[in-house]
Amino acid sequence: MQNNSFFDFIFESLKDINRVYHISSLDISLKYRRTILGNIWIVLTYLITISIISFVWSFVLGASISDYFPKLFIGFTTFYLIFKCKKN
């Protein structure tokens, strides 16, 4: 029985990055194939969500959107990445 670690799996996957890219793009295209916007829907939903949250909270906190949006974008992106990695 082979005893491979998680990092061995990651390094082996990075050696064949084209295969990982094609499998990922196929998964996304199959998931959104019947929508009007297609693959753009992922980015658009994310940006709309962050824009609404930053507008509301910058109004509540009295901060300018140009100061608040980048901070929220970085924090939300980090949280979303950790959440999706943990979920899958």
C-alpha positions in Angstrom: 0.0 0.0 0.0 1.3 3.4 -1.0 1.5 6.1 1.7 1.3 9.4 -0.1 0.8 12.7 1.6 -1.4 15.6 0.6 1.6 17.6 -0.6 2.7 14.7 -2.9 -0.7 14.8 -4.5 -0.4 18.6 -5.0 3.1 18.4 -6.5 2.0 15.6 -8.8 -1.0 17.6 -9.9 1.1 20.7 -10.6 3.3 18.7 -12.9 0.3 18.0 -15.1 -1.4 21.4 -14.8 -3.0 21.2 -18.3 -5.1 18.3 -17.2 -6.2 20.1 -14.1 -7.1 23.2 -16.1 -9.1 21.2 -18.6 -11.0 19.2 -15.9 -11.8 22.5 -14.0 -12.9 24.3 -17.1 -15.1 21.4 -18.2 -16.7 21.3 -14.7 -17.5 25.0 -14.8 -18.8 24.9 -18.4 -21.1 22.0 -17.6 -22.3 23.7 -14.4 -23.3 26.9 -16.2 -24.1 25.6 -19.7 -27.8 26.5 -19.7 -27.5 30.0 -18.3 -27.5 33.1 -20.5 -24.3 34.5 -19.1 -22.4 31.2 -18.9 -19.0 31.3 -17.2 -19.2 35.1 -16.6 -22.0 34.4 -14.1 -19.4 33.3 -11.5 -17.5 36.6 -11.6 -20.6 38.7 -12.0 -22.3 37.3 -9.0 -19.2 37.7 -6.9 -18.7 41.4 -7.9 -22.4 42.3 -7.4 -22.4 40.8 -3.9 -19.2 42.6 -2.9 -20.5 45.9 -4.4 -23.8 45.8 -2.5 -22.1 44.9 0.7 -19.4 47.6 0.4 -22.0 50.2 -0.5 -24.2 49.4 2.5 -21.4 49.1 5.0 -19.5 52.1 3.8 -22.7 54.1 4.3 -23.3 52.6 7.7 -19.7 53.1 8.9 -19.3 56.5 7.2 -16.3 55.5 5.2 -15.7 56.2 1.5 -16.3 53.3 -0.9 -12.8 53.7 -2.5 -11.3 53.0 0.9 -13.7 50.2 2.0 -14.1 48.2 -1.3 -10.5 46.9 -1.6 -10.4 45.8 2.0 -13.8 44.0 1.7 -12.7 42.5 -1.6 -9.5 41.0 -0.2 -11.3 39.7 3.0 -14.3 38.3 1.1 -12.0 36.6 -1.5 -9.9 35.0 1.3 -13.0 33.8 3.2 -14.6 32.5 0.0 -11.5 30.6 -1.0 -11.1 29.0 2.4 -14.9 28.2 2.5 -14.9 26.6 -0.9 -11.7 24.5 -0.2 -13.2 23.3 3.1 -16.6 22.6 1.6 -15.2 20.5 -1.3 
